Amino acid sequence: MDGPENQHTQERLIGDLRQVIENAEELLKNTDHYSSVLYQSARARLLHALQAATEELARFEDAQLARMIAATHAANLLFGDATGEARLMRAFRDE
């Protein structure tokens, strides 16, 4: 199972990847008026890399969500939480 430090690292990496994608999208938007072959070739490569990064980010987020759902389900089984109210009360209990 993922430890808290590993989870924090994964969240930071996902955040960093989001930032890189946003910056690349902004760069593409701001350089669309350049028409030289060199610029257009570089923009095409960046667009391809951006699409791959966006797909990878979606996979990371899906995997993270699946792990969170599995951890929640395991905790519900472990503690016998039958209702949402029981889950909330357990979350605020000091143990």
N, C-alpha and C positions, 0 to 999 in steps of 0.2 A: 504494500500500500504506500502511497505517496506521503512523505512526511511534510510538516509545515514549511520547512526550508525549501524543499523541492517544489512545493506548490507555489510558494512565493516567487521562486525563480521562473517557473512556467508563466505565471501571471505577468511578471516583468517582461519576459520575452515576447509574449503576445502583445503587450502594450507597446513595446519597441517596434514590433513588426507593423502594428497599426500606424504608428508615427511615420515610419519609412514609406508606407503605402500612401499616406496622406501627402507627404512631401513630394513623392514621385508624381502623384496626380497633379499637384500644383505646378510642378516643373513642366509637365506635359502641356498643361493648360496655358502656361505663360510663354511657351516656345512654339506654339502652333503657327505663328506667322513667319517663322524662318523657313525658307523654301530651298535652300541649297541641299544638294544630294547628301552631303556629310551630316547636316542636321537631321534630315529626314531619316537617314539610316540609323543614326543614334536614337532618335525618337522611337523608331520601330522596335529596336532592341529593348529600349526601356519599357515600352508598352507590353512587349512579350514577357519581360521579367516581372512587370507589375501584375499582369494577369496570373502568372504562376504564383506570385507571393499572395495574392488575394485568395486564390484557391487553397493554398497551404494554410493561410490564416483561418479560413472556414473549417478546414479539417482539424486544426488545433482547438478551435472553439468548440466544435462538436465533440471532440474527445474529452475536453475539460468538462463540458456539460454532462456527458455520459458518466464520468467519474464522480461528479457531484451527485447525480441521481443515484448511482450505485451506493455511494457512501451514506446518503440519506436513507435509502431503503435498508441498508445493513443496520444503521442505528435504530431505525424503527423496529426492526425485528429483534435486535438485542435488548432494547428497553421495553418492548411490548406496547409501543405507542399505537393505539387503535384509532385515534382521532387527531385532527389538526390541533385541537386545544391541548391534548396531552403532549404533543411535540413542542408547542410553544412554552408550556409550563416547564418542561424538562430543560429547555434552552435557558431559562432564567433561574433555575435552581442552582444553588451552590453545592457542589459535590467535592 
